[in-house]
Amino acid sequence: MTSQPFEVYPPKGKTLILGLLGLGMTALSFLPLWLAWTGQEEALLMVPIGVIGVLFFGAATLAAVRAFVSPKPILRVDDAGIHVWRYPSLHWDEFAYAEIGASGREVFLVIHTHDNDAYRARMVWYRRLWARGNAALIEGAVYLSERLLPEPAEVLARRITDAAPTSP
């Protein structure tokens, strides 16, 4: 490795906003439950929707609070390779290059391997399907939206490429 290992964490501000939005949606999901509790008959049909909303948005809010309080890196580059949140670790001997890609108005950090199909074969089945669908839009093995990153994807692509060990 030619440079120091580094980690990339999600922006705290965006995590806080997601937590606050989740809290608001959880509170709104309590409304049908409150209406049913106060005896309004037409609200009884909304009880299942309220329960589902409270469970879903409550879990999302707890996940956002946890990510805010004790964040985990979404990208780590070290001597072993590249470790991306929710993807299998990518060893340096598999790494080809990193670049930016765009699909619509969305900009992505895209990491390429020498054999994308072999890398995707190590993924969980549903993530593999997702990666193959993304490959139809942008060729690559790993995709991270620039909205998740605290710095531009182009800068991170350059940092990852600089960190790659040089071939002897």
C-alpha positions in Angstrom: 0.0 0.0 0.0 1.5 3.3 -1.0 -0.6 5.6 1.3 -2.1 5.5 4.8 -5.2 3.3 5.5 -8.3 5.4 5.7 -12.0 5.1 6.6 -15.0 7.0 5.3 -18.0 7.7 7.5 -21.4 8.9 6.5 -22.0 12.6 7.0 -23.3 13.3 10.5 -25.7 16.0 9.3 -27.5 13.7 6.9 -27.7 11.0 9.5 -29.3 13.4 12.0 -31.8 14.6 9.4 -32.8 10.9 8.6 -33.2 10.3 12.3 -35.4 13.4 12.7 -37.5 12.4 9.7 -37.9 8.9 11.0 -39.0 10.3 14.4 -41.6 12.4 12.6 -42.9 9.5 10.6 -43.0 7.3 13.7 -45.1 10.0 15.4 -47.4 10.3 12.4 -47.8 6.5 12.4 -49.2 6.7 16.0 -52.1 8.9 14.8 -54.3 6.1 13.5 -53.6 4.1 16.7 -54.6 7.1 18.8 -57.8 7.7 16.8 -58.7 4.0 17.3 -58.0 4.3 21.0 -60.2 7.3 21.4 -63.1 5.3 19.9 -63.5 6.6 16.4 -64.9 3.6 14.5 -63.6 4.5 11.1 -60.1 4.5 12.5 -60.2 0.8 13.3 -59.4 0.0 9.7 -56.3 2.1 10.0 -54.9 0.2 13.0 -52.9 -2.3 11.0 -51.4 0.5 8.9 -50.5 2.4 12.1 -48.8 -0.7 13.6 -46.8 -1.3 10.5 -45.8 2.3 10.3 -44.7 2.5 13.9 -42.7 -0.7 13.6 -41.1 0.2 10.3 -40.3 3.9 11.0 -39.4 3.1 14.6 -36.8 0.6 13.5 -35.5 3.1 10.9 -35.3 5.8 13.5 -33.4 3.6 15.9 -31.0 2.6 13.1 -30.4 6.3 12.4 -29.8 7.1 16.0 -27.4 4.2 16.4 -25.5 5.3 13.3 -25.3 8.9 14.7 -24.2 7.8 18.1 -21.7 5.1 17.1 -21.0 5.4 13.4 -19.4 2.6 11.4 -17.4 3.3 8.3 -19.1 2.8 5.0 -15.7 2.4 3.3 -12.4 1.3 4.7 -9.1 1.0 2.7 -6.2 -0.8 4.4 -3.4 -3.2 3.6 -5.8 -6.1 3.0 -7.9 -4.3 0.5 -11.2 -2.4 0.2 -14.0 -3.0 2.6 -17.3 -1.5 1.6 -20.4 -1.4 3.8 -22.7 -4.3 2.9 -20.4 -5.7 0.2 -17.8 -8.6 0.5 -14.3 -7.4 1.2 -12.4 -6.7 -2.0 -8.7 -7.9 -1.9 -6.1 -5.9 -3.7 -5.4 -8.6 -6.1 -9.0 -8.4 -7.3 -9.0 -4.6 -7.6 -8.7 -3.1 -11.1 -9.5 0.6 -10.7 -11.9 3.1 -9.1 -13.8 5.9 -10.9 -17.0 7.9 -10.9 -20.1 6.9 -12.8 -23.4 8.6 -13.4 -26.9 7.2 -13.9 -29.5 9.9 -14.4 -28.6 12.7 -12.0 -27.0 10.3 -9.5 -23.2 10.2 -9.2 -21.5 7.0 -7.9 -18.2 5.9 -6.7 -17.6 2.8 -8.8 -15.0 0.2 -8.0 -14.0 -2.2 -10.7 -12.5 -5.7 -10.3 -10.6 -7.8 -12.8 -13.5 -10.2 -12.8 -16.8 -8.6 -11.7 -18.8 -11.9 -12.1 -16.4 -13.8 -9.8 -16.7 -11.0 -7.2 -20.5 -10.9 -7.5 -20.6 -14.6 -7.0 -19.4 -14.1 -3.4 -22.3 -11.8 -2.6 -25.6 -12.8 -0.9 -28.1 -13.8 -3.6 -30.3 -10.6 -3.3 -27.3 -8.3 -3.3 -26.0 -10.2 -6.4 -29.3 -9.5 -8.2 -29.1 -5.8 -7.2 -25.5 -5.6 -8.4 -26.3 -7.2 -11.7 -29.2 -4.8 -12.2 -26.8 -1.9 -11.5 -24.3 -3.3 -13.9 -26.9 -2.7 -16.7 -26.7 1.0 -15.9 -23.1 1.4 -14.9 -20.4 -1.2 -15.4 -18.5 -2.1 -12.1 -18.6 -4.3 -9.0 -19.2 -1.9 -6.1 -21.4 1.2 -6.2 -21.6 3.9 -3.6 -23.9 6.9 -4.1 -22.1 10.2 -3.7 -24.9 11.3 -1.4 -23.6 8.8 1.1 -20.1 10.2 1.0 -18.7 13.1 3.0 -16.4 14.1 0.1 -16.8 14.0 -3.7 -16.7 10.5 -5.3 -14.0 11.7 -7.7 -11.7 12.5 -4.7 -12.3 9.1 -3.1 -11.8 7.3 -6.4 -8.4 8.9 -6.6 -7.5 8.1 -3.0 -8.4 4.4 -3.5 -6.4 4.2 -6.7 -3.4 5.9 -5.0 -3.7 3.4 -2.0 -3.6 0.4 -4.3 -0.3 -1.5 -4.0 1.9 -1.1 -7.1 2.8 -4.2 -9.0 6.5 -5.2 -8.7 
